[in-house]
Amino acid sequence: MNFIQTTGAKTLDFIRALGSVCLFFLQILAKSGTALSRFRLSVRQMYFAGVLSVLIVAVSGLFVGMVLGLQGYTQLSKFKSADILGYMVAASLLRELGPVLAAILFASSAGGAMTSEIGLMKTTEQLEAMNVMAVNPVARVVVPRFWAGVASMPLLASIFNVAGIYGAYLIGVQYLGLDSGIFWSQMQSNISIQYDVVNGLIKSAVFGVAVTLIAVHQGFYCVPTSEGILRASTRTVVSSALTVLAIDFILTALMFTE
């Protein structure tokens, strides 16, 4: 009975949390028209959410590409197929690894920062002060950060992909001695813009919506204490990672299965 009671309570908590996130998302959409008219706010938040995450995304993409190049060459050379290394790395990055890893890195850096920033504003009663001054805190604080995160995510995923492909090129061509022409020609002839690139960008945009929504929701509804902000930031990173992986499975099943 205790197991059934605990399972039921956890299920109800999950349904309540999901409903709260969906209602909060509707509030964001309702306030997006007036908030986006303040374009400078969105640009400023895009700098904090996107530009400041470029370095960690680019460096991570470079090393992921180098690892893929090294491991891929080791395995493909056993079957005398090392010439398709460029295509294999590009397909892996564009379809799966680029959007997923970039989203997880974005959640760890910009997502946690958004949660902490909004949570600190709640702790210091800045959000309540906005309500007193007839300024909607969702429109003024949440919406610019949300759309900045959504816009930044495809760009960061693209940077991750480019850095990863270049890392594979350094290992495969410069270090292991593959022919540069074959490396690029196999990639260009087999990678499809619609099937690989566009679907990967759609994935990253969906991940941007999910990660940024979780980040701003956790910050807006966190317990207004230092411990509450810490717990909310941790939940943002963990929930975002699990959500990205779950959504990735669904999107992959819809996009890349015939």
Secondary structure, DSSP 8 states (H G I E B T S, - for coil): -HHHHHHHHHHHHHHHHHHHHHHHHHHHHHHHHHHHT-HHHHHHHHHHHTGGGHHHHHHHHHHHHHHHHHHHHHHHGGGT-GGGHHHHHHHHIIIIIHHHHHHHHHIIIIIHHHHHHHHHHHHTTHHHHHHHTT--HIIIIIHHHHHHHHHHHHHHHHHHHHHHHHHHHIIIIIIT---HHHHHHHHHHH--IIIIIIHHHHHHHHHHHHHHHHHHHHHHTS-SSHHHHHHHHHHHHHHHHHHHHHHHHHHHHHHS--
